[in-house]
Structure formats: structure tokens, C-alpha cells
Amino acid sequence: MPVSSTVPLPGYTIERELSAGGAALVAGVDEVGRGAWAGPVVVCAAVTDGSPPPEGLTDSKRLTPARRTAMEALLRPWVRDHAFGRAEPAEIDEAGMTEALRRAADRALAGLRLRPDAVILDGRHDYLGPPWRVRTQVKADLTCVSVAAASVLAKVHRDTYMAGLDPDHPGYGFATAVGYPSPVHRAALAEHGPTPHHRMSWAYWDDLPKWRHLRRPRPGTAEQPTLL
């Protein structure tokens, strides 16, 4: 699965820096589902053994659905260990996205066979915090092998889960848009309202006059983008 030469290939620079600083076991962590209207936020923690990754590994967003699925099948037996954590829509509504991410990441890390000595998070913000030793890195899903692996594993895991909801909730595009904003999703919401899998505290409900009374308040947190 070749990747364009314009796409940076992930390496082990950060893992090696952390290892040199005393971290014997380093986990890469990435999330998916943060911007969705429906479904859980899912975090994957992945540990590698330092060997060359499957050819074509990169940030999951750079791969087509077919290539992501193929890459995920190569990654599962290749990674030394991996685990998933999730926070459901009701938990996101109750706690806010930052806290939901922290809980999901804690659950993923707790699911690993061995506790990592250090964690690499994609981005600038450390939503995990103590007691974990955290290294944040912008675009780690493009440049860091363990985070790139986590990004692909998390994406395929959540997409598969959302597609499984589609037969029970036809018309919302769960098999294609996997809970994210789309014209089909918006039209189904406007006509039929929420499913049990929708996040009820987000501001997009304000743009749905028939259903806006269902929106749950979440004081003290930033508004999510509206539909319009």
C-alpha cells in the first residue's frame, strides 16, 4: 500500500526520546469521534516493538476506508499490544468532551497488558494528565508510529461499531457518515429526532426547531458548532 511521497512517514523519534529518558514501555494514544453528533468517542492505546510498521501506515484520515480496513488487518497482529476505551453520548453530555476523552483514554490504557511508562498524545492539549507521564505532539498521528497505529485502529473500531447501528436506525447515515454531520444525517434528525446514540447537549439542536426543546444544558462548557 504505497503512500504519496508528499505524506510524511511515521517514525520512532519520540518513542526513542522517551525510552532514553527511562520509559521502558511507551504507548501511542489517539481518539476518534470527537466531532460527531452521534455515537461514542473512542480512544485507542497502542504499543509497538520498534520494528518497521506495515508499509503505508499513516494518519487514518489520510487513508481511504478500504485502505484503512486493510491497514487495520495488518496492524492488529503487528502491534505488541493495543486496547480501546470509550465514552458514550450520555457520558459526554454529563461530563463534557475533555473529561470524556480523559476517561476513555484511561480505560484504553488500563486495558493494556502492561502499564506504560509514558504516553504520546496527538495534539497540543494534554487531556489525560496525572498520574500518566504524557508527551503531547502536534501531528503525532502523521509522524509517530505508535500514534499512527492507534489512529487507524481507533477509526476502524468506531466505524465498525457505528455501521452496526445502521439497521436499527436507518436513514441517519450511520454506515457511511458514522455519526458525523452530513446532509442525510441532518435531514433524518429534522424529521425523526434523536436516537439513543445522539449527543443531546450540543448546539446543533438549536437549529432543529421541532426538537430543540430536547437539548440538555451543559453549563460551563464550550458550545459545539451549529448546523448552519
C-alpha positions in Angstrom: 0.0 0.0 0.0 2.2 2.8 -1.2 1.7 6.3 0.2 2.4 9.5 -1.7 5.9 10.9 -1.2 4.3 14.2 -0.1 2.9 12.4 3.0 5.4 12.1 5.9 6.1 8.6 7.1 5.8 8.0 10.8 8.9 7.1 12.7 10.2 6.3 16.2 11.9 9.6 17.1 9.5 10.4 20.0 9.4 6.8 21.3 13.2 6.7 21.4 13.5 10.0 23.2 11.1 8.8 25.9 12.9 5.4 26.1 16.2 7.3 26.5 14.6 9.2 29.4 13.7 5.9 31.2 10.4 4.9 29.8 10.7 1.2 29.1 7.1 0.9 27.7 5.6 3.7 25.6 2.0 3.9 24.3 0.7 6.0 21.5 -2.8 7.3 22.1 -5.3 8.7 19.6 -9.1 9.4 19.6 -11.9 9.4 17.1 -15.4 10.7 17.3 -14.8 14.0 19.0 -16.7 16.0 16.4 -19.5 13.5 15.8 -23.2 14.3 16.6 -23.9 10.6 17.5 -22.0 7.7 18.9 -19.2 7.3 21.4 -15.8 8.9 21.5 -13.3 6.1 21.1 -9.6 6.1 22.2 -7.0 3.5 21.3 -3.7 3.0 23.1 -1.1 1.1 21.0 2.3 -0.2 21.9 4.8 -1.3 19.3 8.0 -3.3 19.5 10.2 -0.8 17.5 10.1 -2.9 14.3 9.3 -1.3 10.9 5.5 -0.8 10.7 3.3 -2.1 7.8 4.0 -0.3 4.6 1.7 2.6 4.1 1.0 3.4 7.7 -0.1 7.0 8.2 -2.8 9.0 9.9 -6.1 7.3 9.5 -7.6 10.5 7.9 -5.1 10.1 5.0 -6.4 6.7 4.1 -9.5 5.7 2.2 -12.0 3.5 4.0 -10.8 0.4 2.1 -7.1 1.2 2.8 -7.9 1.8 6.5 -9.6 -1.6 6.7 -6.7 -3.3 5.0 -4.1 -1.5 7.3 -6.1 -2.3 10.4 -5.9 -6.0 9.5 -2.1 -5.7 9.2 -1.8 -3.7 12.4 -3.7 -6.0 14.8 -1.2 -8.8 14.7 1.8 -6.4 14.3 1.4 -4.2 17.3 2.8 -5.5 20.6 -0.4 -4.6 22.4 -3.5 -2.4 22.0 -6.7 -1.6 23.8 -9.8 0.6 23.3 -11.6 2.9 25.7 -14.8 4.7 25.0 -17.2 7.3 26.5 -20.8 7.1 25.5 -23.0 10.0 24.4 -24.7 10.3 27.8 -21.3 10.5 29.5 -20.2 13.2 27.0 -23.3 15.2 27.8 -22.8 14.8 31.5 -19.1 15.4 31.8 -18.1 17.4 28.7 -15.8 16.3 25.9 -12.5 16.9 27.7 -13.4 14.8 30.7 -15.0 12.1 28.4 -11.7 11.9 26.5 -9.8 11.6 29.7 -12.0 8.7 30.9 -11.9 7.0 27.5 -8.1 7.2 27.4 -7.8 6.0 31.0 -9.9 3.0 30.0 -7.8 2.2 27.0 -4.6 2.4 28.9 -6.0 0.3 31.7 -6.8 -2.3 29.1 -3.2 -2.9 28.1 -1.5 -5.9 29.4 1.3 -3.8 31.0 1.1 -0.3 32.3 3.0 2.1 30.0 5.7 4.3 31.5 4.9 7.2 29.1 2.1 8.1 26.8 2.2 10.1 23.5 -0.9 12.1 22.7 -1.6 13.7 19.4 -2.1 17.4 19.6 -1.1 20.3 21.9 -3.5 19.6 24.8 -2.9 17.0 27.5 -6.4 15.8 28.2 -5.1 12.8 30.2 -2.9 14.3 32.9 -1.6 12.7 36.1 -0.7 10.0 37.0 0.3 9.4 33.4 3.6 10.8 32.1 2.4 12.4 28.9 4.2 13.8 25.9 2.0 15.9 23.5 3.0 16.2 19.9 1.2 18.1 17.1 0.5 15.8 14.2 1.8 12.8 16.1 -0.6 10.7 14.0 1.5 11.5 11.0 4.9 11.4 12.5 4.8 8.8 15.3 4.4 5.1 14.6 2.5 4.2 17.8 0.1 7.1 17.5 -0.5 6.5 13.8 -1.2 2.8 14.6 -3.6 3.9 17.3 -5.4 6.3 14.9 -6.1 3.6 12.4 -7.2 1.0 15.0 -9.5 3.5 16.7 -11.1 4.7 13.5 -11.9 1.3 12.1 -13.1 0.1 15.5 -15.5 3.0 15.8 -16.7 2.9 12.2 -17.5 -0.7 12.5 -19.5 -0.1 15.7 -21.4 2.8 14.1 -22.2 0.7 10.9 -23.7 -1.9 13.2 -26.2 0.7 14.5 -27.5 1.4 11.0 -30.0 -1.4 10.7 -31.8 -0.3 13.8 -31.7 3.4 12.9 -32.0 3.6 9.1 -31.8 6.9 7.4 -29.2 8.6 9.7 -26.3 7.5 7.6 -24.6 5.7 10.4 -23.0 3.2 8.0 -21.5 6.0 5.9 -21.1 9.2 7.9 -20.7 7.2 11.1 -22.4 9.8 13.3 -20.7 12.8 11.9 -22.5 15.8 10.3 -23.9 15.2 6.8 -26.9 16.3 4.8 -28.5 12.9 5.2 -27.9 12.9 9.0 -29.4 16.4 9.3 -32.5 15.5 7.3 -33.1 12.5 9.5 -32.7 14.5 12.6 -35.1 17.2 11.4 -37.7 14.6 10.5 -37.4 11.9 13.2 -35.4 13.5 16.0 -32.7 11.8 18.1 -31.8 8.2 18.6 -30.5 6.9 21.9 -27.0 7.4 20.4 -27.1 11.1 19.9 -25.3 13.7 22.0 -28.1 15.8 23.5 -26.1 18.8 24.9 -24.7 20.0 21.6 -25.8 23.3 20.0 -26.9 21.7 16.7 -30.2 21.0 18.4 -30.9 24.8 18.3 -31.1 24.6 14.6 -33.8 21.9 14.7 -37.0 23.8 15.7 -39.1 20.6 16.1 -36.6 19.1 18.6 -34.6 21.9 20.2 -36.6 21.5 23.4 -34.8 18.2 23.9 -31.4 19.8 24.2 -29.7 19.2 27.5 -27.9 22.1 29.1 -24.3 21.6 29.9 -23.2 24.7 32.0 -19.6 25.7 31.9 -18.6 24.1 28.6 -18.0 25.5 25.2 -20.8 25.3 22.6 -20.5 22.8 19.8 -20.9 24.2 16.2 -24.4 24.7 14.9 -25.7 23.2 11.7 -25.9 26.5 9.8 
